[in-house]
Amino acid sequence: MILTGVMAAILVTMALALVRATLGPTLFDRILALNMFGTKTVLLIAVVCFTIDRTDFLDLALAYALMNFIGVVAVLRLFLHKGFGEPEPDEEGASS
């Protein structure tokens, strides 16, 4: 009963994160909302695993958390530097 309430609360916060991702005034608000959505997905997977008594699926939750983190870092780098192949500003001065 308690885990069902927890799942409902996580689903509500996931819906609110999607609303923030669509209505966010800046790009960084939208990226933060998508990161929060990914984190809530990991929490939902963990709660479902304990609800159905299959804790071996927690490995999937950890893998999804890692992919979420790497994806957010990659998207932030893409928007900050306008690409993945450009060197950092400090690297240009150090190599000369």
C-alpha positions as CSV (number, residue, x, y, z in Angstrom):
1,M,0.0,0.0,0.0
2,I,2.8,2.4,0.9
3,L,4.8,1.6,-2.2
4,T,1.8,2.2,-4.4
5,G,1.5,5.7,-2.9
6,V,5.2,6.2,-3.5
7,M,4.8,5.2,-7.1
8,A,1.9,7.6,-7.5
9,A,3.9,10.4,-6.0
10,I,6.8,9.7,-8.3
11,L,4.5,9.7,-11.3
12,V,3.1,13.1,-10.3
13,T,6.6,14.6,-10.0
14,M,7.5,13.1,-13.4
15,A,4.5,14.7,-14.9
16,L,5.4,18.0,-13.3
17,A,9.0,17.6,-14.7
18,L,7.6,17.1,-18.2
19,V,5.5,20.3,-17.8
20,R,8.6,22.2,-16.7
21,A,10.5,20.7,-19.7
22,T,7.9,22.0,-22.1
23,L,7.3,25.4,-20.5
24,G,10.7,26.2,-19.1
25,P,11.7,29.8,-19.9
26,T,15.4,28.9,-20.6
27,L,17.2,26.0,-22.2
28,F,18.9,25.2,-18.9
29,D,15.6,24.9,-17.1
30,R,14.5,22.4,-19.7
31,I,17.7,20.4,-19.4
32,L,17.4,20.4,-15.6
33,A,13.7,19.2,-15.9
34,L,14.8,16.3,-18.2
35,N,17.5,15.4,-15.8
36,M,15.0,15.3,-13.0
37,F,12.7,13.2,-15.1
38,G,15.5,10.7,-15.6
39,T,16.2,10.6,-11.9
40,K,12.6,10.0,-11.1
41,T,12.6,7.2,-13.7
42,V,15.4,5.5,-11.8
43,L,13.5,5.9,-8.5
44,L,10.3,4.5,-10.2
45,I,12.3,1.5,-11.4
46,A,13.7,0.9,-8.0
47,V,10.2,1.1,-6.3
48,V,8.7,-1.2,-8.9
49,C,11.6,-3.7,-8.3
50,F,10.8,-3.8,-4.6
51,T,7.1,-4.0,-5.2
52,I,7.3,-7.1,-7.4
53,D,10.1,-8.5,-5.3
54,R,12.6,-8.6,-8.2
55,T,15.6,-6.7,-6.9
56,D,17.8,-8.0,-9.8
57,F,16.3,-5.2,-11.9
58,L,18.1,-2.6,-9.8
59,D,21.1,-3.1,-12.1
60,L,18.9,-1.6,-14.9
61,A,18.1,1.4,-12.7
62,L,21.8,2.0,-12.1
63,A,22.6,1.7,-15.8
64,Y,19.8,4.1,-16.7
65,A,21.1,6.6,-14.0
66,L,24.6,6.5,-15.6
67,M,23.2,7.0,-19.1
68,N,21.1,9.9,-17.8
69,F,24.1,11.6,-16.3
70,I,26.3,11.1,-19.3
71,G,23.5,12.3,-21.6
72,V,22.9,15.5,-19.6
73,V,26.6,16.3,-19.5
74,A,26.9,15.7,-23.3
75,V,23.9,18.0,-24.1
76,L,25.2,20.7,-21.8
77,R,28.6,20.5,-23.5
78,L,27.0,20.6,-26.9
79,F,25.0,23.8,-26.1
80,L,27.9,25.4,-24.2
81,H,30.6,24.8,-26.8
82,K,28.4,24.6,-29.9
83,G,29.9,21.2,-30.7
84,F,31.8,18.2,-29.4
85,G,35.1,18.5,-31.4
86,E,36.1,22.1,-30.4
87,P,39.0,22.4,-27.9
88,E,38.5,24.1,-24.6
89,P,39.6,27.8,-24.5
90,D,42.4,26.9,-21.9
91,E,43.7,24.2,-24.2
92,E,44.3,26.6,-27.1
93,G,46.6,28.9,-25.0
94,A,48.5,26.0,-23.4
95,S,49.4,24.3,-26.7
96,S,50.8,27.5,-28.3
